[in-house]
Amino acid sequence: MPADKKTTAKKTPAKRAAKRPAAKKVVARRGPATEAHAIMRGTRQSPYKMRLVIDQIRGKDVNEALALLAFSKKHAAKQIQKTLKSAVANAEQAARSSNEALDVDALYVKHAVINEGPKLKRFMPAAQGRATPIQKRTSHVEIVVAERGGR
C-alpha cells in the first residue's frame, strides 16, 4: 500500500472503551479471621440433588449441621459434610495463624451454595442405530462459616 494514500482512522483504545459499558469492579473478599470458606469442585452429583441437602443446613450452627448431615440418607450429604469440615478446619487455621481465639461451637454456616460444574457428555445406544445424548452433571460446593457475633 502506498504511503501517500490515507488509511481509514482506527479507533483508539480510549474510544473503544468509551462505547463499552463500564466493567464491574472485582473486589477480593476479605473478611475477619473468624470467617473461612471451603470449595469442593467437580463433585459427581447433579446440582439439583445437592441443593436439597444444602438448603437444610444453611444458617444453622456447625455442630447442628454436621449432625444433620451425618444422619442423612442422601449421597450428597457425605460430600457436603467433607466440605463443611474443611471450612471449619480452615477457620481454626486462620485463627491460629492470626493469634486469635476461636470458639468452634460459635461457628455457623453463613453462606452455602451449590453451583453447576461442567457436564460430562456421553452417548447411549438407542433403537434403530441411533445414539441419545446423556449429560452427567457435576457440582461445585461452596461453604462459608463465620463466628456468631453479638455475644
Beta strands, then each sheet from edge to edge (+ up, - down):
strand 1: 35-43
strand 2: 107-116
strand 3: 120-125
strand 4: 131-136
strand 5: 139-147
sheet 1: 1+ 5- 2+
sheet 2: 3+ 4-
end
